[in-house]
Amino acid sequence: MKRFFSFALISTFLVISPAHSAPNKIAVKPLKLLTSISYSEGTAGFLIAGSSIILYGTSGENSFARAIDVTGQTLWSIELDPNSPSIATSGVIDSEGNIWIAGATSLFRSTPAPLPSPALNPDSVTVTSEVFHPDLNALALWKIPAGSTEPILFTSQQSSPVLITAIAIDKNGISLVGIARASKGIAGFVVSVSLLGEYGVPVFIGKTSTTLDSVVRNVDGSTTLIGASGETIGGKRLAGTVDGVIVKLSTTNKILTVIRSSAINAKRNWSSATPTFLLGGAVVTGKKIESAVTKFTKSYVPSWTYRFLSTGPVFTQGSIYALFASSGVIPQLRKWAPKVPQPILLKFDSKGTIIAASYAPSDQKEIIAITNSKTLGILCLTQNAQAISIFSVGN
């Protein structure tokens, strides 16, 4: 089973482009290959625990977590839910070193297992073909305590199939966002979970055509949700075919703010967001596909933005990094004109000027994730038909 991924897009209304007048173009340097391992179908992401790299995802009908060292040697490997079909789609490590992996499972055991059905796919704008079992209608959150390889499973039965797209954690708890099948389509949802594994009541955003792809837990206790919608949200009506949306919820889950894109005849949304509000997504206008990278203020005012020819999805990290598959010239870069989509990592300064660029080989057909660690720095996870590869930023 391939990893689960929700396609994302956003508007540029009221967005200020940064100055692009640097006298010298940036040289594009190769990313450094840290390690490669044999292709593992369904790898959804990775986490860094000290000097260990934790891969997680779904193989066949079973979710997994696997730790490797920087040479690619396996340190441990476990099935997260050996007694039931399940998927693992997002993960995070807390301040104490505990690993949290989120996904979905079935609390009912059926024999034989049901055949897979099409994944939740609003407005037919996915990048990859995904499937999941229709009986995966329970939220699943696995905790692997620091220093342990024994997962603890926390579940919450839902009334319809669910797909977790992102997880965020702080000292006060956990937020899960995702997609749920609704009576007339699909809806985005967010649910809070305590650090003891106690689930709150899901809050649904939209009723027929809304996805949530990322979440930020704000320091004031509010929550910022990021995704896409083809319907009215919080009184804000649809402008394009699909609009990118940013929704702020209060501590009592009341909608405080809705920001949505305004381009007519465009399919857009955000697919990634960092706690400093560096957002990445995609813009589809006719046959033209672009990656959008925008830095927002805490009040959701755009500070600067870029759009690059690409295959669409963007992975952001911190306040200054964006990773995507470039498919065209980037004027600020020297001699950059890929013949096929190629992973590129851009670094920006505080004003939005591109100050560094690094690339992965063109045979890396899929970007899976980006992360940062104190021990290993910025790491990029990609794959081709033969292997999963992890690249770091060279000196």
N, C-alpha and C positions, 0 to 999 in steps of 0.2 A: 504494500500500500504506500503510495506516495505521501509525502508530508502534506499537511493541510495548510493552505495558504489563502488568504482573502485578498483579492485585488483591490488597490486603493488609489484615489484620485482627489484633487482639490482645486479651488478657484484661486485666482490672483486678484480678485477685486480688492481695492484699497491697499494693494501690496506695492511696496517701494523696492525697486531693483537696486542692488548695490552698484557702486561705481566700478566700471570694468576698464579702467584706464591705466593699469599698471604698465610701466615702460617696457618690461621684459616678460616674455611668455615663460610659463612654468614648465620645466623639464619633467616628463613623466617617467618615474622610476619603477622598476619591477618590485612587486611584493616578494618577500622572502618566504619560501616554502618551509614551514615548520615541520609538518609531517603529513603523510598520506596513509590511509588505511583502505582495505578492500571495500568496494561499494557496498553500502548497507541501505537497502531499500527502506524508505520511510523515515530517515533521519530528519527530525523536525527542528532541532536546534542544539545548542551546546552552552555549557556553563564552565566557569573556571573555579576550582576549589584548590587553593594553594598552587601547586605545580601540576595538579591533575586536571585533565580535560574531561568533562562529563557530557557524553552524547546521549540524547534521548529521542524517542520517536515511536514508530509503530512498524512492526514487521509482520506481515500477514494479518492475523487477527489479534496479535498480542503487543501490548506496549512494553517498552524496555528502557533501561538506563544502563550505560556502559562507561566505565572510567578507563582512560588511557593516559600514558605519560607522553612527554614531548617527542619520543621516538616512535610513537604509535603502538607501543606494547600495551596489551590489555591488562589492567590492574584488577578489575572485577566487572562482572556483567550479570544483570538480574532481569527477570520478568517482573514487571510492576504488578500485574494482576493475572497470575497464572491460571486462575479458576474461571475466567470469564473473558469474552471478547472485550477489547478496550482500545482506546487510542490515547496517545500522549502528544500534546500539541504545543505546550508552552512551559517554560520553566524559569526559576529564579533562585538565587541563594540569599539567605538573610544575613544579618550582621553577625550572627553567631556561627555561621558556616553550615547551617542546615539547608539541605536541598529540597526545594518544593517543585513538583512537576504536576501540571494540570492537564486534564483531558476529559474523557467521557467513558463510561462503562455501562454494562447491563447488570441490573440486580436480579434479573430473571435468567434462568438457565434453560435454554431450548435446544432440542436435538431433533433434526440437524439444525445447525445455525442458519439463520435466514440469509438469502442471497443479498449481495450488496446492491444499494440503490444510489442514484446520483446524489452527490454532495449538495449541500445548500449552496445555491449559486444565484444570487440576485442579479437580475438584468443581464445575465449571460456575459459577464465581463471577467471571467476567471482567466488566469494565465496558464494553469495546468489542469488536467483532468483529475478530479478527486472523487473517491467513493467512500461511503461509510455505511455501517449496518444500521437499519432503521430502528433497531431495539437499543441502540446506545443512547438511552434517555435518562441517564443518571450522571450528574456532575461527579467528577473524580479528582481528588487532590491527594497526591502522594507526598508524604514527608519522609525523607531519608535523613535521619539525624546525623550531625557531624560525627565522623569517625565510625559510622555504621554502614552496613549494606543491607539492612532490613527495612524495607519500606512500610510505612504506616498509611493505610488507606482511609480517607474520609470521603463519604459519598452523600449525595442529596438527590433523591428521586425527582424527576421532572415529568411533566405531562406529555412531552413530545421530544423527538431527537434533538440533541444539542451538540454544538461544536465550540470549544473554547479557542479563542484566537490570541488572548494575551493575559498576562498576570502581572500584578504589581504588589509590592510588599513594603511595609515600614514597621516601626515598633508597635503600631496600634492595630495592625491587622493586614488582611489580604483582600485585593479586589480581583475578581475574574470577570472578563468580558467575553462575549461570543455571540453566536447566532442560534436561534431556536426556530423550529418549524412552527408556523402559525396557521390558523384555519384558512387564511386567504393568501398565504405567501410565507415570508420570513420576517422575523423581528430581531433586533439587537437586544441584548440584555446585559446587565451588570449585577453581580451578587457579591456581597461582602462575606468574608469568612474570618473568624477569629483565629489567633495563633494556636488555639486548642482544637481547631478543626470544626467549629460550630458555624453552620451556614445561616445567613440571613435570608430574607425573602427576595427573590430576583426582582429587579426593576426593569421593565421592558421599555425600549425606545422604538417607536414605530409599530406598525401592525401588519404591513403587507410587503414592504420592500426596503428594509434597513439592515445594515450590517455594522457591527462595531469591531474594530481591528486593533485598537490600542487603548491603554488606560494609564492615567497619571493620578497618583494619590497626592493631593496638594497638602502643604504644611498646615493650612487652616482647617483641615478635615474634610474639605470639599473634594469632589472627584471630577476629573476631566476625561471625557469619552471622545474617541476619535474614530471616524469611519465614513460611511456613505449612505445616502438615502434617496429613494425615488418617490418619496411621499412627504406630506407636510409634517414637520416636527416642531413642537413648541410654538405653533402658530406661524412658523416660517415655511412658506410654500416652495415647491419645487421650481427651479429655474431652468436647469438643463435636463438631459435625459436621466442622468444620475448626478446628484450633487455631493461634493465633499462636505462633511459636517463635523463641527466641534460642539460638544454639548457639555455644559458645566452643571453638575448636580450639587445641591447643598448637602449638609450633614444629615438632613432628613430626607434626602433623595428627591427633592423638589427641583425641577428644571429652572436654573437661574439665567442661563445664557445659551443661545443657539447661534452659531456662526455657520453659514452655508455658502457654497460657491454660487456664482451668478451667471456663469457662461451658458448661453443658449446652445442647444444641440451638442453638448459635451457630456462625456461620462468621466466623472472625477471622484476621487476620494483620497483620504489619508490612510496609509497602511502602517506607519510607524510614528512614534512620538517618544521623546525623551522627557525626563523631569524638568529640563530647562526649556521645553517647548520648541525643540528643533524637530520639525515634522517633515516626513517624506511620503510621497504618494505618486500617483500617475494621472496623466491627462490624456484622454483619447478623444480626438476630434476627427471624425471621418476615419481615414486610414492612418492618420498621424498619431504616433504614440510618443509621449514625453514623460520624463521623470521630473517631478516638482520637488524642490527643497526650499522650505521657508522657515525662517526664524521668527517666532512670535514672542511678544512680551507676555508678562503674567496676566495682562488684561486682554489677551488675544488680538493685539494689534500687530500686524506684520511689520517686522523691522527690515527684512530684505528677502529676496526670493530669486530663484533660478528655475529655468526649465531646460532640460537636456533631451535630445533625441535618444531614445532608449527602448527597452522592452517593457518599461513601466514601473515595476516595484522599486522602492527605495528603502534602504535600511539605514537609520540614523543612529548615532551614538554620541552621548554627551552633548556639548554645545557646538562642536566643530567638525564632525565627521559624517559623511554620507557615502554609502556604497550602493552601486547600481550597475546594470549592464548597459554600457554606452554603445550607441549604434550610429554615431555621427560625430562630426567635428565639434570640438569645444574650443571656442576662440581663444580662451586664456591659456590653453596648453600648447606646447611646442610639438609639432609633428604628430598630432593625435587625430587619426582618421581611420578608425577600425573598419575593416571590410565585413566583419560579422560582429554581432553583439559581444562585447567583451567587458568583464568586470573591471570597474575602476573605483578607487577610493579617493575622494576629495577631502581636503582639509581646508577649513575657512578660518579667517581671523574674526575678531569680535564685530567687525563692520561688514562681514559677509564677503570679503575678498578671498579668492582662492589663493592659498599660499603653498600648497603641496598637492601632489597627485601621484598615485601608485596604481599599478595594474596587475591583474592576474592573467595567466595564459588564456588565449582565446578558446582553448578546448574545455575550459570550465563553463559548462553550459547552464548551470543553475547556481544562483546565489541563495544560500540557506539562511545565514545569520551573520551578525557582527557583534562583538562584545569587547569589553575592556577589563583588564585585570592589573593589579599592582605588580604582579610577578612577571607577566608575559606581555603586557601592553595591549595595544589594539590587535585583535585577531579577527580574521574573516574566514567563514566556513563556506566552501563551495563544493560542487561535485560535477563529475562527468559520468560516462557510462561505466567506467572502470573503478573509480575510487572517490572517496571523500577526502578533501584536502583542506588543510588549515594553513593560512598564510598570516605572516606578521609584517609589520612595517619595518623595513630595513633602515639602516643608518645612512 
